[in-house]
Amino acid sequence: MNAQMADTNPRLPNRRGRALRCRNDKRSVVQQFHSRKIPVYNFLDHAALAAIEDQADWIMDRIGVEFRGDTVALDLFAQAGARVEGERVRFDPGHLRQLCSTAPAQFKLHGRDPQNTVTLGGDHIVLMPGYGSPFVTDLARGRRYATLKDFHKFVKLVFMSPSLHHSGGTLCEPTDIPVNKRHLDMVYAHLRLSSKPFMGSVTSPQRAQDSIDMARIVFGAQFLEDNAVMQGNINVNSPLVYDDGMSACLRVYAKANQCVCISPAIFAGAMGPVSSAAVAAQTLAEAMVGIALVQLVRPACPVVFGSFHSTMNLRNGSLTFGMPEANLVTMALSQLGRRLGVPVRSGGGQVTASNAPDGQAMQDSANAMWTAMMSGSHQIWHAAGWLEGGLTMSYEKFILDLDNCGAMLRLLQGIIVDDEALSKDSYLESGPGENFLSTAHTMRHFATANYESLLPDAGPFETWHEKGSQNAAQRAALVWKDMLSAYQQPQMSEETDKALIEFMAERKGAMPDAWY
C-alpha cells in the first residue's frame, strides 16, 4: 500500500470525529455504521423470483441486446459462445448467469485513509450522495448552474458526514470548466479534499483512463492492480442497448480491476413495460449482460448490480419518485441480486421530483430510502441532496437527507437484549412512581441511548417563534454552513499533490477547450 494512504487525518474539529454537533453545541449521535444487524425483508417467494429470472433469460434469448459501435465487446461475446448477428447479441437460457459466476459476492472499496475503506456485499451497507446534477440551490442564492466551487463544497460536506461512506462522483456538474476537462478537476477534488472511495469519469474511455491514472498516482500502480479504490457507473441505454462509449468505459475500468456498477435506467412505460415485474426482469437481463462483459474482460473484477428505475405519470409523462411501484422493484432487485451473487445498488436513495426541500421532497425521499434500506441494498446512491428529479443538488436537502441517513443507519443496528439493556437495577433504584432520569443506568447511557437529530432544536412553540419561526430547511442552512467552516483538509504529501497537478496540466494542455 502506498504510504500516502496512511497520511490522512479526517478529524472534525471540536470533537466532531464520530459525531456532528449543531449550532447549539448539542451532540448528535451519528456514527459511521457500515453494516446491518437486522434481517432484510424478502417479499417475493421462490416461484415469483424464478419467473422473473426466466423472463430475463427469455428476453436475452428471443430479443437480445445491441452493442452499438463496440466490435471488441461483440468479439468477446462471440468467443464466449453467445449468438452474435451484426450488433445484436443473444444468449441461451442460463448462459449469462454462468458468465456472471466469477464476479465476487463481496469485496472492499479502499479509501485513501484506510479507516474509510468500505465493504460491498454481505450485511454491509454503503451510502453515497446525489449524482449528476447540473444545478445547485440554497435558500440564500436560489437555483443556479453549478460551479467547481460548489463541487468542492459538496465533496467537503460528504467528507464531513460520518453517515455517508463514499465520496460519490459527479456531485454536481462544474459548468464553469470545459466539458472535456472538468473530469480532471472532479477526480482531483475527490482525491485531495476527501479520503473516502469515489467514482471516476465515464463520459469517454479516455476520461475513464485519466481517472484511473490519477488514482494510480495516489495509491500506487500495484495497489490498484490488486484492489478497487473507485467505481465507474455504466448506464445501459435502455431498452436493451449499450452504446460504444459506455461499453468502452466499462472495459477500461474492468481491465484496471476497478469496480464497475452496471445500472440499467428504466422508466416504466418509456424504456420498458409499465408493470413492475417486467421492469425487474428487464433490469436483471440488461445488468447481467454488463456484468458478463466485465468478467470476460477480467474474471473476478468487482461489480455491482445497479439500477435506476422510476415510474411515470402516464397522464402527462412526468417522472415520479418514491412511488410504491418503483419501491417494489427496488425490493425485488435486491432479492434477485442476492440470488445472482453480487452486491446490489438500489435504484435510488432519497430521490424526489419536488422542486424544493419541502414536505413532498421528504415524503418521496423517505419512502424510497426506507425501501432501499430494508430490502438489503448494499450501496445506496442519491442518499443526500437530490431535488427536481436529479436536476438539482440542494444544500439544505443534503442536510435533511443526511439526518435521515443517520437515523436509518441507527435503525439497522436493531436493539440489544441483555442484562444491561433490560436494566433491572434502574427499577430497584427508582421504584414505583419515580422517574428514571437520574438513575445510574441513565447516566451511563444518556449520551448514546437515542439518535439525536443534526438540526438545531426548534424548542417549544414560544421559543421557536421568538427565534424567527425557522422551518427545517432554514435550520438545515445553519448546519451546512457550520460544517464547511469546520472542514479540515485531509493530509497529502506535497510530492503526490504536485504529481496530480502536473498530470492535470499535461492532460489539459493536450487538448483545446470544448464546451459540449
N, C-alpha and C positions, 0 to 999 in steps of 0.2 A: 504493500500500500504506500502510496506517495506520502511522504512526511507532512506535506501540506494539509492533508486531510485532518490531522490532529491539531492543526494550528488555527483553531477557530474558537470563538468564545461567544455563544449565543445568549449570554446572560441578559436579563432585563434588569434595569437599574431599580433600586429601592425595593428589593426582594420580589421582583416580578418573575423570577426564574421559572416557577411552576404555577404561578397564578397571576392573573391580571388584576390590578387594583383600579377602582373607579376614582372619579374626582373627589369623592367624599372619603377616600382612603379606606373604604370597606373592602376587605379581601374577598375575592371571588374564587371559589374552588373549581378551576377549570384545568384539570390535569390532562396530560398527554396520553390518554388511553389509546392503546393500539389493537386491542382485541376485545371480543365479546365473551361474556360469561353466561349468557342466557341463550337458549336454543333458537335457531332460525325457524321461521314459520313456513311450512310446506303445505300449500293448499291444493295442489294438483296430485291426483293419485297416479300410480304407475301406468295405468291404461291410458290416461289423458296425455301424460308425458311421452309415452311410446307413440301415440297417434301423431303428436306434433313432430317428433323425430322422423317418423315415416313420411310425413308431408314434406319435411325438409329434404329428405332423400329423393322423393318424387320430383320436387322442383329441380333439383340438380341433375336428375336422370332424364326427365322429359323436356325441360325448358333450358336448363343450363345457365351459365353466366358468361358475359363477354369481357375479355381483356383487350381494350382498345389501344392499339399502338405499342403494346409491350410484347415483342416477339420472344424476349428472354423468358418471361413468365409462361408464355404458350409452350415453348420448348420444354421447360421444366415439367409442366403438367403432362405433356405428351410422353416424355421419358418415364414418368411415374405411372403411366397406364391409363390416363384419362382420355376421353374421346374428344379430339380437337378438330374442329372444322372451321377453317378461317379463323376468326377471332372468338368463336363460340366454344366453350369448354363444357363437357358433360361428364358426369361421374356415375358409375354403377352404384346402386344402393350399398351403403357400408364402406365404400372406398374412402370418402372424405374423413370419416371418423378414424379409419385406420391411419391415414396420413397425419392426422392431428395427434396421434397417440404418443409421439415423442415429446410433446410440449410439457414442461414441468407443471405439476399441480400447485407448487408453492416455490417462491424464490424471494430473494432480498433485492431491494432497490436502495442502493447506497447513497447516503448523503455525504457532502464534503466533511461535515462533522459526523463521525461515526454514531454519536448519540441520536442523530436524526435519520439513521438508516431505518427503513420500514420493511415489513414482510407482506407480500401479497399472496393470498391463499389461506386455506385452513380457517381458523377462527379469527384471523387478523382483519383489521379494517383501516383504510387509509382515506382520509378526507382531503379534498383539494378545492381551490377556489373556482370562480367562474372563468370562462374561457371564450375568447374571440370577439369581444365587444368593440365596435368602432367608436362608441360614445361612452362618456362618463358623466356622472351627475352628482351634485351635492346640494345641500339646501341653500348655501350661500351664493353659488355661481350658476346653478341650474345645469341643464343638459348641454353638452358641447362635445366636439371631436376630442378624442383622447390624444395626449401627447406623451413623449418619452418621460416627462416629469411625472405624469400620472402613473405611467407604468412603474416607475421607480417607487412611487408611494405605495402602490398595491403590493409590490414584492416585499417591501419593508413591513407592511401590515400583516401579510401572511407569515413572514418570519417571526413576527412578534406574537403570533397566535398559537398557543400550545395545542388547541384542538384542531388545527389544520396541520396535517403531517407532510404535505407535499407542496412545493412552491408553485405548481401549475405550469402553464405555458404562456400563451398569448392572453395574459390577464386583461389587457385592452390593447387595441391597435395604436401604436405610436405614430399617428398620421403626419407628424412633423418630420419624419425620417423617410427618405425614399423607400419605396416598396421593396426594391431589390437589395437593400442594405439593412433594413430595420431588424431582420432576424439576428444579425450580429450584436446589435445593441441589446436586444432582449435576452439572448443567451448570456451575454456578459453580465447583465443585471442579475440574473438568477445565480450565476456563479460567484459574483462579487458581493452582492448585497444580502445573500442568504447562504445557508449551508444545508438546505433540505434538497431532496431529489427534485428533479424538474423535467420539463418537456422541451424537446428541440423542435426545430422547424420542419414542416412537411410541405411547404409551398413549392418546392422544386427539389430534385435529387441533389443538386449542388449545395443548396441551403441546408439540407439534411446532413450532408457531409461536413459542411462548415461547423454545424452544431457538434458533431462527433469530434472533429479535430480540436475544437475549443475545450471540450471535456477532457480530451487526452492531455492537453497542456496542464490541466489542473490535477487530474487523478493519476496520470501516467498511462502510457500505452498498454503495458502489460496488465495493469489493474482493469482497464476497460475490456481487454481481451477476455478476462476471466469473470467479470462482474458487470451487472447492469447498474448504471447510475442515472439513466434518463429514459424517457419514453418518446416514441413517435406515434401520433394518433392518425390512423389511416381510416378516412371516411369512405365508405362504399357509396358510389353514385347510384343509389337505389332508384329504381328496381334493377338489380342483377347486372350491374356494370361496374367494373374497375377501370378508371381512366389511367393512362400511362403515367401521369405524374404521381398519382397516389401509389400505384403498384411499384413504380421505380423507387420511390422513397421507402416503401416497405422493404424492398430488397437491400437498400443502403443500411437501414437500421439492423436488419437481420444479419447481414454479413458482419457487422461490427458487434454482434451479440448483445445489442441493446434492446430493451423491452419494446415490443410492438403491440399497440392496442388496436384491434380491429373493431370499427364502430359503424355498422350499417345505420343509415339515417332514414327512418321510415315514418312518414306522416300518414296515418291511416286514411285511406280514401284517395291519396295522391300517389305516393310511392309504393303502395301496397293496398290490399283489400281493407275494408273498413272493420272487419272482425278481429278481435284481439287474438284469437287462436292463430289466424292466418299471419298476423304481424309477427307473432312469436316464431312461427315456423320459418318465415322468410328471413327474419333476423338470424336465426340459427344457421340457415343454409348459407347466407352471404358471409357470415362470420367464419364458418368452418372453411370456406374456400380461402380466405385470407390467412387463417391460422395454418392451413395446409401449405400455402406458398411459403410462409415463414419457415416452416420445418423443412421444406425442400431446399431452401437456400442454406439453412444452418440447423440441423437437428438439435433439439433441446434448447433452442433460443427461447427466452421467456416471452410469453404472450399474455394478453388479457382479452377475454371475450367481452367486447363492449357493445353498446347500442346507444342510439339517440332516437327515441321514438316519441310521438305525440299524437293526440287526436286533433281533429279539426272541427270547427263549427261548420257542419255540412250545409247550412243555410247560406252562409256568406263567405266561406273559405278561409276564415281567420284561424290561426293556430290557438290551441288551448293547452294549458299546462296544469298539472296537479289533478287532472280528472280521473275518475275511478277506472276507466277502461285502460288508460296508459299505465296507471299504477298496477293493475292486474298483470299487464305484460311484464312490467319490472319484476314482479314476484315470480312469474313463470320462467323468465330468463335466468334468474338466479338458480332455480332448480335445474334447468337444462344445462347451465354451465357446470354445476357440480357433477352432473352425470357425464359431461364431456371430459371433466377432469382438469379444468383450467380455471384460474382466477377470473372473477366476473366484475365488470364495471357496470354500475347502474345506468339507466337511461338518462338520469338527471337527478341532481340533489334538490336544492331549494330553488326550483325553477318557477317562473310565473310569466304570464302575459301582461301583468299590470304595468302601468307606466310610472308608478310612484311607490315608495316604500309604505304602502298603506295596508288596510285590513285584507283586501283581496290578495295582495302580494304575499302576505304572511300566511294566509289560508292556503293558497296554492302551494307555497313552498313547504309548509308543514305537512300537508298531505303527501306530497311527493317524497319528502325526506323520511317521514315515518315509514313509508312503504320500502324505500331503499334500505333503511337500517334493519328493519325486521325481516326482510326477505333473505338476508345473508350476503348482500353485495360486498365484495372485498374492497372495491375502490369506488368512491362516490365523487363524481365531478360536479362542478357548479354548486358546491355546498355553501358558497358565500358570495354575495354581491350582485347576483343576476337579476336584471329587470328587463321589461319590454321584450320578452321572448328572446333574450340574449343579445339584443342590440346595445344594451347599456349596462355598464358596471356602476353601481351606486355605492358611494362611500358609506352612507347611513345604513343601507340594507346590508352591506357587508358586516357591520357590527350586529345588527339584529339577527342575521343568519348565524354569525359566529356564536352568539349567545345560545341559540337553539342547538348548534353543533355540540357545545359543551354539555347541555342538558341531555341530549340524546346519547352521547357517549357515556355519560353517567348512568343513564337508564340501562345500557347494555351490560353494565357491571353487575346487575342484579342486586340481591340482598345477601348479606352474610347471616347465617343462622348458627350461632354458637353461644357459649355461656356469657361471653362479654356482650354480645349483641342483645341477648334476652334480658340481661341486666336485672337479675334478682336483687342485687344489692341496692338498686335505686328504690325498690318498693320497701325494703327494710329500712332504708334511711329516711324516706319521706312519709310513708304511712297514709292512711285514708284522709282525703280532704286537703292534702298538701301538694303544692306544685313541685315539679322536678327540676326547676331552673338552676337550683344551687347544689344539686346532688353531685357527688364525686364523678359519677358516670357522665353527666352532662358536661362537667368541667373538662373531663378527659377528651371529649369528642366534639365540643361545640364548634371548633374551627373547621371541621371536615365532615360533619354529620350530613349536611344538606348542600345541594348545589346552590350557589349564590349567583344571581344574575350579574352580568357585566354592566348593565345600565345603572346609572345613578338612581338611587331610591327616590321614587316620586313622593313618598311620605303620605300622610293623611291629606284629605282634600284641602284643608285650610293651608297647610304648608305648601302643597303643590301649587295652589292658587297664588300664594304670595310670591313664589319663585317664578311666576310667569306662565303657569299652566302649560308647561312643556309636554308635548306628546313624546312617544317613544323615539321617533326619528330625530327630534331635536335633542333628546338626551344622548342618542347614539352619536350625533355630531360631536358632542363633547368628548366622547370616548376615542374616536379615531384620531382626533387632533392630539389628544394626550399620548396616544400610542406612538404617533410619529415623533412627537417631541422627546419621547423616552428611548427611541430607537438607537441602538449601538451597532455599528457595522461589524460583522464577524471578521476576524483577522485573516489576512492572506499575505504571504511573503511578497516583498517588493519584486523579486525575480519572477514569480508566477504572474503577478499582475502586469508587469511590464511585457511578458511574453504574450499575454492575452491582448493587450492594447496594440502591440506590434502586429499580431496576426490580423486583428480587425482593420488596422490601417492598410496593410498589404492587400487584403481582400477588397476593401472599399476602393482603393486606388486602382484596382484592376478592371473596374467597370464604371461606366458613366451612370449618373443618377437616372432612375426610372421611377415614374410616379404612377404606374399602372401595371 
